Amino acid sequence: MSTERVFFTNAAGTRLSGYLEHAVPPLRAHALFAHCFSCSAQSHGARRISKALADVGITTLRFDFTGLGESEGEFADSHFVANVHDLIAAADYLAARDATPALLVGHSLGGAAVIAASARLPSIAAVVTIGAPFDPAHALKHLGADALSEIERTGLAEVSIAGRSFSVGRDFIEATRGSEQASHLAALRRPLLVMHAPDDAIVGIDNAREIFEAARHPKSFVALDGIDHLVTEVSAATYVAAGIAAWASRTFPAAVTEQVEGGVQVHSTGAKFRQQVRAGRHVLTSDEPVDVGGDDAGPGPYDYLLASLGACTSMTIQMYARRKSIPLEEVAVHLVHGRGHAQDCEGDGGRVEHINRKVHLIGDLSSEQRASLMFVADRCPVHRTLMGVLTIQTSEVR
């Protein structure tokens, strides 16, 4: 997974800022994530859920609505209708990149926005709401009763949201109150997943019931037990993303990859060091740790080398045990790769590679049986390949 900073403009010409979370292969779908009323694309929920979706194969664009976060414009112009227009602009941006979105995910007020926007986006195949209000006007409670009264009386008020001061006018209020969500839900005609915490203290669970009842089938509900409204915990975001991926698996099945006949094929993904590894019909990911510049999206090359030797060692021991009727129950192999200097090299010493392999044999085994199994461990095919005379021929293919 890698994160790309992106910018695009909405219909009003306002420059919006976002982050594109590229999916770990194989790609399932492209998605748009709409953040909550008092949040931004960098909020814990937006960032963590988008990254978790990318981890399960869904490339996700999270962006700041007009006047919020790192996007240009005034908050007063970021009313509910403007949010819907921003979502349409984001979808157009992805489409121009040959990444047309098929999934809309909205958090809190963003959930209400994706419901309203779906009718304007024919490419959308499924919609997900997370802690969303049924009525977008629910978000106006964040402004406070005094501010709402002042806006009604004078047409303008200064409000504080998430520690920032904004000017809000009567147009903002009217636009947010004017959405016909029941009609939007009745006309959705797409699979809908409603995710909501039963004890959500900010947007009550009754909102989920109203959304669910207004929508037609296919529709599903997932209770986010013990998860706070802003989805601040990493484990909570991972759980939410896994739920979305599982629910959407029928609409967005994992891509069927071309089977590699013979050998292994490794292909760069364009995301730093990350590689896609294909072996037969299996697709794996290899990457480097974060501390050396990678994204830690998968095991590193030496991890796979150790895994190959470990798997072969375990298989060989098990095969021998079955053939000799040895009561072996399980095998666990732990391997560590390291480098050192040979003591008998000329000059100041030469570097040598070594692998420390520890084998744990589980079962009611005699000393003689354990000795014979350990003898076999050094004779597994991968061990013999590594210790034999190995030549590697490299050629360019055009």
N, C-alpha and C positions, 0 to 999 in steps of 0.2 A: 504494500500500500504506500502511495506517496501523495503529498498534498501540493496542489498547484494554486498559486494566488491568481485570481482572475478579476477582470473589470468589464462591465458592459453598461449600456445606457438603456433607460426605459423610454416609454413613448413621449415623455415630457422633456427628454434630453438630459435627464439627471444621471450622473455617473454613479453606478452602484458597484460595491465591492463584495467579493465573495471568495470562497475557497472550494476547490474541486478535489474531492477525495477519490483518487483513482482506485478502482477495485483490484483486489487480488484475483488473478485469473483462476478459473474461467469466468468471464463476464456474464452476469445474469441480466442486468438491466441498468438503465440510467434513471436517477431519481432527483427530485427537487425537495429540499428540506426547508420548511418555513418556520422561523423561530417565534417565540412567544412575544407578547406585547411589551414587556419590560426587559427583553433580552436582546441578544445580537447573535451574529454568526459565530462569535467567539465565546458564547456562554457555554457552561459545562454541558448542558443537555444537548445543544446543537452540535458542538464539536465532538463529543463522545459518541453520540448516536450515529452521526454521519460516518465517523471513522469505523465504528463497529459494523455498519452496513457495508462499507467498502471491504471489510475483512471477510464478509460472506458473499462477495461477488457483485455488489451493487454500487456502481460509481455514483457518488452523491454530491450535488452542488448545494452548499449552504451559503447564504448571502445575507447582507444587511438590507433591510427595507429602507426606503427613502428617509433621510434625516436621522438614521440610527447607526450606531457602530462606526464603521469606516466609510459608509456611503455618504455621498453629497446630498444636499437638499435640507429642507426644514422639517422638523418633527410635525409641525402643524399640517404639512402636506402628506403625512404618513398615516392617514386615516384608513379605515378598513377597505374601502374601495380602491385606494391607492396601492394597498398591499396586494390586492388581487391583480392589479395592472402590473405590479412589479414581478409577480410570479409569471405572468404571461411573457414579460420581457426576458426573464431568466430562461424560460422554455425556448423562446426564439433564439437566444444566444447558444444554448446547447444544440439546437437543431442545426444552426449554422456551422457547428463543429462536427457534424455527423454523429451527434450523441443525443438524438431526440429523446426527451424523458418519457418514460412509460409509467412511472410511479411517483405519486405525490405523498409526502409525509409532512404533517403539520403538527406542531407542538403548541398547546394552549390556543391563543387567538390565531396562531398560524394554522391550527387544525381547522378552524372555521373558514380561514382564507382559502385553504386548498379545496374545501367542499365547494365554495363559490367559484373558484377558478376552474374547476374540472370541466364545467360546461363549455368553457372557451378553449379547451385544450383537447382536441380529438385524439391526440396520440396517447393520452393517459389511459392505462389499462386497469389501474387499481389505485385506491386511495386509503391512507392510514391517518387516523387522528390520535393524538396522545394528550390526554388531559384537556380536551377541547371544550369550550362552552357551546351550548346550543345556540344561544343568541350572542352575536358579536358585541352587543352593547354591554355585555357582562364586563368587558375590559374597562369600561368607563368608571367602574368602581375604584380603579387604581388612581383616578384623578382626585378623589375625595369629594364629599358632599359640598363643602364650602366652595371649591373650585367650580363644580358644576353649577351651583347657584349663581356664582359671579358671571360665568359664561352666559347663562340664560338671561341675566340682568343687563350686562354690559357688552356681551359679544366676545369677550377676551379675558383670559386669566393666565397667570403664571403657575405652572404645576411642576412638581418635583417627582421624577420617575427614575428609579435605580440610581439615585444620587446626582442626577442631572436636572437642570432647570429648563423647561420648555414653555413656549407660548402656545396656547391652544385656543382656537376660536370656535364659533358656533358651527361653521362648516364641518369641522372635524367631528363634532358631536352628531350632527345630522347624517353625515355619511356613514358613521359607524352604526347608527340606529336604523339605517334604511335597508338592511339586507333581509331578503326573504329566504332564510335558511331552510325552512320546511319545504318550500318549492324546489330549492336546489337539491335537497336530499331525495325527494320523490323522483326527480328527473335524473338522478346520478347514473343509473344503468351501468354501474361498474362494481366490481367487488369492493366492499368497504370493511375495513378492520377498525373497530373502536377499542382503544386501549385507555384504561382509566383506573386510577387508584381508588378503591372504595372509601378510603379515609382522606381523600384529597380535601384539604382545608381551604384551598384557594378557589378551585372550580369543583363544586360538589358533584357527587356521583349521579345526581338526578339529571345533570346535563348529558351524561353518557346515555341514560335511558331515553331521553327525548331524541337524541340523535339516532339511536338505534331504532326506535319506533317509527321515526319519520322516514327512514330509508327503506328501500325494498331489497329483497334478496337478489344476489348473494351478499350476506353481511355476517360478520363475526364479532365477538366480544372477548377481550382478554383482560382479566382483572390484574392490575399491577399492585398486588398486595405488598404493603410495607415500603413502597417507592414514593419519595416525595414529589411534589408537583413539578419542580424544576429538574428532576432526574440528575441530581448532582453527583451521585456515586458512580464510579466506573463500572462496578458490577451491575448496577441498575441499567445503565446504558447498554451494556452487553446483553443483558436479558431482554430488553426491549427490542434490540436489533435482531436477536436470534428468533424472537417471536414473530417479527415481521417477515424474516427470511423463510421461516417454516410455513407461515400462512401463505406467502406469495409463491411458494415453490411450484404450485400447479400453474400459476399464471406466468411465472418466470423460471422455468426449469433450468438447471445448470446446463450450460452449453455442452453439446455432444462434440467432443474433440476428435479429430482424426487420429486413428490408431497408428502408432509407429510400429512398423514391422521390422523387428530385429534391432538390437542395440538401444541406445538412449539418445534422445534429441534434446538439446538445450538451446533456448532462444531468449535473447534479451527482451525486456519488457518496456524499456525506456524510463524506468523508475530507478534511478541511481544504479545500485548493484543487483537489483532483483532479477532473477532468472526464472523462466518457466521450464520445467523439466518434464519430458514426456517419456514414459517407458511403457510400451504397449498401449493399453487403453487408460493407463493411470496418468494423472496430471499432478505434479508436485511443484513446490516453490522453494527456491534457494535464495538466500540473501546473506548480508553481512550484519553484524551487530551495529547498534546505533553509535557506539563509541569509536567505530572506525569509518563512519559515514554512511552506513546502510540504514534500512528501516526496520530490521529485525523481523521481516515478514515470513521468514522460514529458516530452517537449519542452514548453516554454512557449508561450504564444500567439504571441509574436514569432518564436519558432523556426519555428512553422508558417507564419507569414507569409513569412519568408525562404525556407523550403523550397518554398513555392508559387511564388515568383518564380524561384528557382533551377531548379526542375524545368521550369517553362515555358520559361525561357531555353534550357536544354539541349535540350529537345524541339524547339523552334523551329529552333535551329541545325542539329540533326541532320536535320530534315525538309528544310530548305533545301539542305543538303549533298547529300542523296540526289537531290533534284530536279535539281540542277545538276551531278551526277556529280563532286562534289568529294571527293577521297580522305581524308575525315575519319575517323579511327579512334575517338577518344573525346573526350568533353567533360567537364571538371570545373569546377564553379562554386562559388566561395567567397563568402559574403555575410556582412556585419556590419551591424547596425542601430545607429545612434547619434543623438545629439541635439546641436545646437550653436546658435549665435546668428548670425543674418543680419547682415552688415556694413552693409547699406544700410537697415535698419529705422529708423523714427523713434524718438526718445527714447533709452532705454537698451538698445535692441536687443530683438528678438523671437526666441523659440525656434523652430527649424526642425528637421524630421526629415530624416535622410538615410540611405541604404543604400549601402554600399561593396560593389560587386560586381566580383569578379575572375574572368575566364574563361580557362581553360587549354585551348587547342585542341591536340589530339594527332594527328599525321599528317604525311605528307610534303606540306606545303602551301606554295604560293607566297605572296609578299607580297600579291598581288592577291586571292587566295582568302581569306587571313586577314582582310583588310580587309572583304571582302564579308560574311563570317560575323559579324564584330563589328558591322557595320552592322545585320544582321538581329537581333542580340541585343536591341537597344533597341526592337524592334518585336514582341516576343512579346506575346500577348494580356494576360497578367497585368501586364506592365510598362505597357501602354497603359491598362489599367484604373486602376492606381495613379496614373498621371500625368494621367489625364483628369479630367473633372468628375464626381465620384462623390457620389451622395446615398445615405443610409441611412435607411430608414423603419422605425421601431420601433413595434410595437403589442402589446398584451396579448391573450393567447388564454386563454379560460376553458373 
